[in-house]
Amino acid sequence: RKVERYETLLNEMRGHRYSFQNILTRNPKMRQIIDQARRIADSSATVLLLGESGTGKELFAQALHEASHRKKGPFVAINCGAIPHDLIESELFGYEEGAFSGARKRGKPGKFELACDGTLFLDEVGELPIESQAKLLRVLEERRIDRLGGTVPMDVDFRLVVATNRDLAAWVDAGKFRSDLLYRINEFPIEIPPLRSRPEDIPLLAKHFLTEVCLRERLPMQHLSEEAVRALMMHSWPGNVRELRSLMRQMADRKSTRLNSSHRIRS
């Protein structure tokens, strides 16, 4: 257990990325999807990851990177929905010194630059402002960027993986997403099924997450009873794998708290 914990800590310190071996499943459809992803991992095709929130789209993005010839390069992720619209372009393109009020001295590289020779993962790409979508399309076509406030274009070489839980075709019809950008990023779509459609994975993942948190937090090793597994199987999991992982963390912490309280009472 100590060795596994130290390996976990070292992986976190090194910026450990997940591979396809880390995607646990017994579901035949999921296995087919993983096989498809493996086959295109080393290509330059842009991958569009589709699926509900919490299904593991970033896990797939990291696995695609690790299985490619770019694995020694950086994996740069950005959540387009978590950044204010007026800051998204400075995050993506970077800026030169004095480009705007509050800009850092000597400027700052953007995500396109940082991802050179590696992979850029744009999560929640459907949340990009429409004007930023046009600039993203131009970068994908030309593989060149201009920093905000800059005068010299810069060449960039990266592999793009994008993800969304939106129906982008419907957003195109609603005028919220550019059709030409959708065609450009939809070179190889991969749709990840929700957890409720692969019930055989629920006990497998639950046991894995429970063991993981016990090792990481140095808690007494815990196990799921048959009754607990049945209860997990009956839940619809609207938050998918992320919800299951969070629940296992809560269960481990609560059980540990009860054990500690019982020990103090006996003492």
C-alpha positions in Angstrom: 0.0 0.0 0.0 2.9 2.4 0.8 4.5 1.7 -2.6 1.2 2.3 -4.4 0.7 5.5 -2.5 4.2 6.8 -3.3 3.6 5.9 -6.9 0.4 8.0 -6.9 2.2 10.9 -5.3 5.0 10.7 -7.8 2.6 10.6 -10.7 0.8 13.7 -9.4 4.1 15.5 -9.0 5.2 14.6 -12.6 1.8 15.6 -14.0 0.8 12.0 -14.7 -1.5 11.6 -17.6 -3.9 8.7 -18.1 -3.6 6.1 -20.8 -6.2 3.7 -22.4 -5.2 1.1 -19.8 -6.6 3.4 -17.1 -10.1 3.4 -18.7 -11.8 0.6 -16.8 -14.8 -1.1 -18.5 -16.5 -4.4 -19.0 -19.0 -2.9 -21.5 -18.6 -4.2 -25.1 -19.6 -0.9 -26.6 -17.0 1.0 -24.5 -14.4 -1.5 -25.5 -15.2 -0.9 -29.2 -14.9 2.9 -28.6 -11.5 2.5 -27.0 -10.3 0.3 -29.9 -11.5 3.0 -32.3 -9.7 5.7 -30.3 -6.5 3.7 -30.2 -6.5 3.4 -34.0 -6.6 7.2 -34.6 -4.5 8.2 -31.6 -1.3 8.6 -33.6 -3.0 10.5 -36.5 -3.2 14.3 -36.8 -7.0 14.2 -37.1 -8.9 16.5 -34.8 -11.0 14.4 -32.4 -14.4 15.6 -31.1 -15.4 13.9 -27.8 -19.1 13.9 -27.2 -21.0 12.9 -24.1 -22.7 14.0 -21.0 -20.8 15.8 -18.2 -18.8 13.4 -16.1 -18.4 10.6 -18.6 -14.6 10.9 -18.8 -14.0 13.0 -21.9 -10.7 14.4 -20.5 -9.6 10.9 -19.6 -10.0 10.0 -23.3 -8.2 13.2 -24.4 -5.2 12.3 -22.2 -5.2 8.7 -23.4 -5.2 9.9 -27.1 -2.2 12.1 -26.3 -0.3 9.3 -24.5 -0.9 6.9 -27.4 0.4 9.3 -30.0 3.9 10.3 -31.2 3.4 13.6 -29.4 3.3 11.9 -25.9 6.7 13.4 -25.0 5.3 16.9 -25.7 2.9 18.9 -23.5 -0.8 18.1 -22.9 -2.5 21.5 -22.4 -6.1 21.6 -21.3 -8.4 24.6 -21.0 -12.1 24.6 -20.0 -13.7 27.2 -22.4 -16.8 27.4 -20.1 -14.8 28.3 -17.0 -13.1 31.4 -18.4 -14.9 34.8 -18.8 -15.5 35.7 -22.4 -13.4 38.8 -22.2 -10.4 36.8 -21.1 -10.7 33.7 -23.3 -8.6 35.1 -26.2 -5.8 36.2 -24.0 -5.7 32.7 -22.6 -5.7 31.0 -26.0 -3.5 33.4 -27.9 -1.4 35.0 -25.2 -0.4 38.7 -25.2 2.5 41.0 -25.5 3.6 43.5 -22.8 1.3 46.5 -22.7 -1.4 44.8 -24.8 -4.0 45.9 -22.3 -4.3 47.3 -18.8 -3.0 44.8 -16.2 -1.0 42.8 -18.8 2.1 41.2 -17.3 5.5 42.5 -18.1 7.2 40.6 -20.9 3.7 39.3 -21.9 2.4 35.8 -21.6 2.3 32.8 -23.9 -1.2 31.4 -24.8 -2.4 27.9 -24.8 -1.7 27.5 -28.5 2.0 28.2 -27.9 2.2 26.1 -24.8 0.8 23.1 -26.7 3.4 23.2 -29.5 4.7 19.7 -30.3 1.9 18.3 -28.0 -1.9 18.2 -27.7 -4.3 21.0 -27.0 -7.5 19.9 -25.3 -10.4 22.4 -25.5 -13.1 21.2 -23.1 -16.7 22.6 -23.4 -15.8 24.0 -26.8 -19.4 24.9 -27.4 -19.1 27.7 -24.8 -16.6 29.6 -26.9 -17.8 33.1 -27.9 -18.8 33.3 -31.6 -16.1 35.8 -32.4 -13.4 33.5 -30.8 -14.7 30.6 -32.8 -13.8 32.5 -36.0 -10.3 33.0 -34.7 -9.9 29.4 -33.7 -11.0 28.3 -37.2 -8.3 30.5 -38.7 -5.6 29.0 -36.5 -6.7 25.5 -37.4 -6.5 26.4 -41.1 -3.2 28.4 -41.0 -1.5 27.0 -38.0 -0.3 30.5 -37.1 -1.3 32.8 -34.3 -1.0 36.5 -33.4 -0.5 37.3 -29.7 -2.8 40.1 -28.5 -0.8 43.3 -29.1 1.7 41.5 -31.2 2.9 42.3 -34.7 4.7 39.1 -35.7 2.7 35.9 -36.5 3.9 32.7 -34.8 3.8 29.2 -36.3 2.2 26.6 -34.0 2.2 22.8 -34.3 -0.2 21.0 -32.1 -2.8 18.2 -32.2 -6.3 19.4 -31.3 -8.8 17.4 -29.2 -12.1 19.1 -28.3 -15.0 18.0 -26.1 -18.6 19.1 -25.5 -21.8 17.9 -23.8 -23.8 20.2 -26.2 -25.7 19.2 -29.3 -23.5 21.3 -31.6 -25.7 20.8 -34.6 -28.6 22.3 -32.7 -26.3 25.2 -31.6 -25.4 25.8 -35.2 -29.2 26.1 -36.0 -29.6 28.5 -33.1 -26.7 30.7 -34.3 -24.5 29.9 -31.3 -21.9 27.9 -33.1 -20.3 28.3 -36.5 -21.1 25.6 -39.0 -17.7 25.9 -40.6 -15.9 25.3 -37.3 -18.1 22.3 -36.6 -17.2 20.8 -39.9 -13.5 21.4 -39.1 -13.4 19.9 -35.6 -15.7 17.0 -36.5 -13.0 15.0 -38.3 -13.3 12.0 -35.9 -16.2 12.1 -33.5 -16.2 9.8 -30.4 -19.4 9.6 -28.3 -18.8 8.3 -24.8 -21.9 6.6 -23.4 -23.3 7.6 -20.0 -22.7 5.4 -17.0 -26.4 4.3 -16.7 -26.2 2.6 -20.1 -23.3 0.4 -19.0 -24.4 -0.9 -15.6 -21.7 -3.7 -15.6 -19.1 -0.9 -15.1 -20.7 0.5 -11.9 -19.4 -2.2 -9.4 -16.0 -2.2 -11.2 -15.5 1.5 -11.0 -17.0 1.8 -7.5 -14.5 -0.7 -6.1 -11.6 1.0 -8.0 -12.5 4.5 -6.7 -13.0 3.2 -3.1 -9.6 1.5 -3.2 -8.0 4.6 -4.8 -9.2 7.0 -2.1 -8.2 4.7 0.8 -4.7 4.4 -0.6 -4.3 8.1 -1.4 -5.7 9.3 2.0 -4.1 6.5 4.0 -7.4 5.2 5.3 -8.2 1.7 6.4 -9.0 -0.4 3.3 -12.8 -0.7 2.8 -15.0 -2.9 0.8 -18.5 -2.7 -0.7 -21.2 -5.0 0.6 -23.6 -6.8 -1.7 -26.3 -4.5 -0.4 -24.3 -1.4 -1.2 -23.6 -2.7 -4.8 -27.3 -3.3 -5.4 -28.1 0.2 -4.2 -25.4 1.6 -6.6 -26.9 -0.4 -9.5 -30.3 1.1 -8.9 -29.2 4.7 -9.1 -29.5 6.5 -12.5 -26.2 8.4 -12.1 -27.0 11.8 -13.7 -23.5 12.9 -12.9 -22.0 9.8 -14.4 -18.5 8.6 -13.4 -17.7 11.9 -11.7 -20.7 11.5 -9.4 -19.7 7.9 -8.6 -16.1 8.8 -7.8 -17.3 11.6 -5.5 -19.7 9.3 -3.7 -16.9 6.8 -3.1 -14.8 9.6 -1.6 -17.7 10.6 0.7 -18.3 6.9 1.8 -14.6 6.4 2.6 -14.4 9.6 4.7 -17.6 8.9 6.6 -16.6 5.3 7.4 -13.1 6.5 8.5 -14.7 9.1 10.8 -17.0 6.5 12.4 -14.0 4.2 12.9 -12.0 6.9 14.5 -14.8 8.0 16.8 -15.4 4.4 17.9 -11.6 4.0 18.6 -11.6 7.2 20.8 -14.7 6.0 22.8 -13.0 2.6 23.5 -9.8 4.4 24.5 
